[in-house]
């Protein structure tokens, strides 16, 4: 049994923009979590965080957060290349881990991270916050309703123009590139839809993949395109980029209808468009509080000793697909 009103106490490793602007404010809005500690080697960032969040403990490094007895769980928004190291260290200190996507650089790393967390009895989840939106819920409702008939094709794209040439997104050693940064969303989305058709999480695996990319001067991909073919004939066309005008949209096409999903991975209000038999109707989508719902589900999973919404089998499966896509480009 959990204590009534108990809250999970969170530590954050690094004062990255997503932590500063999205995750930490979500902790303040949540019903079962609180922001307790930050670790940062940057004194100016610690000072800014302390001013914004009086009462939170400021530590000069990540290890100090892991040693803090008042921290139950940590959020890791660090560069992709550091996810494995700090997830395993957090597990060794008995901390639950919500780790930014991609969970790891490859499936082997993800399996090692999962094993370390399982050995210590702590939860690990990849932070795919779009899975907590009303938009995603309504997409799944349409897919499962049969309104589209037999689903034959998925298209999903996440592109934007990266204006900062010094961004870590362009640094190979830190796990940069468009596929790691935003391409993981279309890959996850295709898997979500395919799993809905299969009837269980992490069940669908493509039998064939093909890929091509355009590389930035430093060597990372700044444009990536992939084709996945699943058993039964479902084909997914996936695109990511750091080199174009912003485009975030998806569509699901079946024998009986088409579902168009603008702003697929965001939580703003809007509408899906369902086209059937020459007629189109809009399905309203209300605004969502995706970061709050993400941390509340993860905290509830800890308190209730249950799995969170997004399981590690799915995260490992997604990275297996990324491994195959990178291999296809090298070939």
ZAMARGU-4260 file (C-alpha; in steps of 0.2 Angstrom, whole numbers, plus 5000, padded with zeros to 4 digits):
<rodrens>
0) 5000/5000/5000 | 5006/5018/4996 | 5004/5032/5009 | 4990/5043/5005 | 4996/5059/4998
5) 5014/5053/4996 | 5023/5062/4982 | 5038/5056/4972 | 5053/5067/4975 | 5063/5071/4958
10) 5080/5076/4955 | 5086/5082/4938 | 5103/5079/4930 | 5107/5096/4921 | 5097/5112/4918
15) 5094/5108/4899 | 5080/5118/4890 | 5068/5104/4890 | 5070/5102/4909 | 5070/5121/4912
20) 5055/5125/4902 | 5045/5109/4901 | 5048/5095/4914 | 5052/5105/4930 | 5036/5116/4928
25) 5026/5100/4925 | 5032/5093/4941 | 5025/5109/4950 | 5008/5106/4941 | 5008/5087/4945
30) 4998/5079/4959 | 5010/5066/4964 | 5027/5073/4961 | 5039/5087/4967 | 5055/5095/4961
35) 5068/5092/4975 | 5085/5093/4967 | 5096/5099/4952 | 5113/5094/4948 | 5123/5105/4937
40) 5142/5110/4935 | 5137/5127/4929 | 5135/5139/4944 | 5125/5151/4934 | 5112/5138/4929
45) 5111/5133/4948 | 5108/5150/4953 | 5095/5153/4940 | 5086/5137/4945 | 5087/5141/4963
50) 5079/5158/4960 | 5065/5150/4949 | 5062/5136/4962 | 5065/5141/4980 | 5067/5126/4991
55) 5075/5115/4978 | 5092/5108/4983 | 5106/5113/4971 | 5121/5101/4968 | 5137/5105/4959
60) 5136/5088/4949 | 5125/5074/4944 | 5133/5061/4956 | 5127/5072/4971 | 5109/5071/4965
65) 5110/5052/4965 | 5117/5052/4982 | 5104/5064/4989 | 5093/5054/5001 | 5078/5065/4997
70) 5077/5060/4979 | 5067/5045/4973 | 5068/5047/4954 | 5078/5056/4942 | 5075/5064/4925
75) 5089/5063/4912 | 5089/5076/4899 | 5108/5074/4895 | 5115/5072/4878 | 5111/5055/4870
80) 5128/5048/4872 | 5127/5050/4891 | 5110/5041/4894 | 5117/5024/4897 | 5130/5030/4909
85) 5119/5040/4920 | 5104/5028/4919 | 5115/5014/4926 | 5123/5025/4939 | 5106/5031/4945
90) 5100/5013/4946 | 5115/5009/4956 | 5109/5022/4969 | 5092/5015/4969 | 5084/5029/4959
95) 5070/5027/4947 | 5074/5035/4930 | 5064/5044/4917 | 5076/5046/4902 | 5074/5057/4887
100) 5072/5049/4870 | 5081/5041/4862 | 5083/5030/4877 | 5100/5024/4871 | 5111/5025/4856
105) 5107/5007/4851 | 5097/4992/4857 | 5112/4984/4866 | 5114/4999/4877 | 5095/4999/4880
110) 5095/4981/4886 | 5110/4984/4897 | 5101/4999/4905 | 5085/4989/4907 | 5095/4975/4915
115) 5103/4987/4927 | 5087/4994/4933 | 5078/4977/4934 | 5093/4971/4945 | 5090/4986/4957
120) 5071/4985/4957 | 5069/5003/4949 | 5058/5008/4935 | 5065/5015/4919 | 5055/5023/4905
125) 5059/5033/4889 | 5051/5050/4889 | 5040/5050/4874 | 5028/5063/4880 | 5018/5063/4865
130) 5011/5046/4870 | 5001/5056/4884 | 4991/5068/4873 | 4973/5068/4868 | 4979/5068/4850
135) 4987/5051/4852 | 4972/5044/4861 | 4960/5049/4847 | 4972/5042/4834 | 4972/5026/4843
140) 4953/5026/4844 | 4951/5029/4826 | 4963/5015/4821 | 4955/5003/4833 | 4937/5007/4827
145) 4940/5000/4810 | 4934/5016/4802 | 4949/5015/4790 | 4947/4998/4784 | 4962/4987/4782
150) 4977/4999/4785 | 4990/4999/4771 | 5001/5014/4773 | 5008/5026/4787 | 5017/5042/4783
155) 5025/5052/4797 | 5037/5067/4796 | 5046/5077/4809 | 5057/5091/4802 | 5063/5108/4807
160) 5077/5120/4803 | 5091/5120/4815 | 5099/5137/4815 | 5112/5134/4828 | 5128/5127/4820
165) 5136/5124/4838 | 5121/5113/4843 | 5124/5096/4851 | 5112/5090/4839 | 5126/5091/4826
170) 5139/5083/4836 | 5142/5064/4832 | 5151/5061/4849 | 5136/5066/4858 | 5124/5056/4848
175) 5118/5070/4836 | 5108/5069/4820 | 5090/5070/4815 | 5086/5052/4817 | 5091/5052/4835
180) 5083/5069/4838 | 5067/5069/4830 | 5066/5054/4818 | 5063/5043/4834 | 5046/5050/4834
185) 5040/5044/4817 | 5048/5027/4821 | 5039/5026/4837 | 5023/5032/4829 | 5023/5019/4816
190) 5026/5006/4829 | 5012/5012/4840 | 5000/5010/4825 | 5007/4993/4820 | 5005/4987/4838
195) 4987/4993/4839 | 4984/4983/4824 | 4993/4968/4831 | 4984/4970/4848 | 4998/4971/4860
200) 5013/4982/4863 | 5030/4979/4855 | 5022/4965/4844 | 5025/4973/4827 | 5042/4972/4819
205) 5046/4977/4801 | 5052/4962/4790 | 5061/4974/4778 | 5069/4992/4780 | 5077/5004/4768
210) 5085/5020/4771 | 5094/5035/4764 | 5101/5051/4772 | 5109/5068/4769 | 5124/5072/4780
215) 5129/5088/4788 | 5147/5094/4787 | 5151/5086/4804 | 5145/5069/4799 | 5128/5067/4807
220) 5113/5065/4797 | 5103/5081/4795 | 5090/5073/4784 | 5084/5055/4785 | 5071/5045/4775
225) 5066/5027/4779 | 5054/5014/4772 | 5047/5000/4783 | 5037/4985/4778 | 5028/4975/4791
230) 5021/4957/4789 | 5004/4958/4781 | 5009/4972/4769 | 5008/4988/4780 | 5021/5000/4773
235) 5027/5015/4783 | 5036/5030/4776 | 5046/5040/4789 | 5056/5056/4787 | 5066/5067/4799
240) 5077/5083/4797 | 5086/5097/4804 | 5088/5105/4787 | 5071/5111/4782 | 5056/5122/4786
245) 5046/5114/4801 | 5035/5100/4796 | 5026/5089/4809 | 5012/5078/4802 | 5007/5061/4799
250) 4993/5051/4790 | 4986/5033/4791 | 4978/5026/4775 | 4967/5011/4774 | 4955/5003/4762
255) 4940/5013/4768 | 4948/5029/4774 | 4962/5041/4778 | 4966/5049/4794 | 4977/5065/4793
260) 4986/5070/4809 | 4994/5088/4809 | 5005/5092/4824 | 5006/5073/4827 | 5019/5075/4842
265) 5013/5091/4850 | 4999/5094/4863 | 4991/5110/4856 | 4973/5110/4852 | 4968/5106/4834
270) 4959/5093/4824 | 4961/5076/4815 | 4953/5074/4798 | 4945/5058/4794 | 4940/5055/4776
275) 4929/5041/4770 | 4918/5039/4754 | 4922/5056/4747 | 4917/5065/4764 | 4929/5072/4777
280) 4925/5076/4795 | 4935/5084/4808 | 4939/5076/4825 | 4942/5090/4838 | 4958/5088/4848
285) 4959/5097/4865 | 4975/5104/4872 | 4984/5092/4883 | 4997/5094/4897 | 5008/5080/4891
290) 5023/5083/4902 | 5012/5083/4918 | 5003/5067/4913 | 5019/5059/4909 | 5027/5062/4926
295) 5011/5058/4935 | 5010/5041/4926 | 5028/5037/4930 | 5026/5043/4948 | 5010/5033/4950
300) 5019/5018/4943 | 5032/5019/4956 | 5019/5022/4970 | 5008/5008/4964 | 5022/4996/4959
305) 5015/4994/4941 | 5022/4997/4924 | 5021/5014/4916 | 5012/5018/4900 | 5027/5015/4889
310) 5036/4999/4892 | 5054/4995/4889 | 5051/4981/4877 | 5044/4995/4865 | 5059/5006/4868
315) 5071/4992/4864 | 5061/4987/4849 | 5062/5005/4842 | 5081/5005/4845 | 5082/4989/4835
320) 5074/4997/4821 | 5086/5012/4822 | 5100/5000/4822 | 5093/4992/4806 | 5091/5010/4798
325) 5108/5015/4802 | 5115/4999/4795 | 5105/5001/4779 | 5112/5018/4776 | 5130/5011/4779
330) 5126/4998/4766
</rodrens>
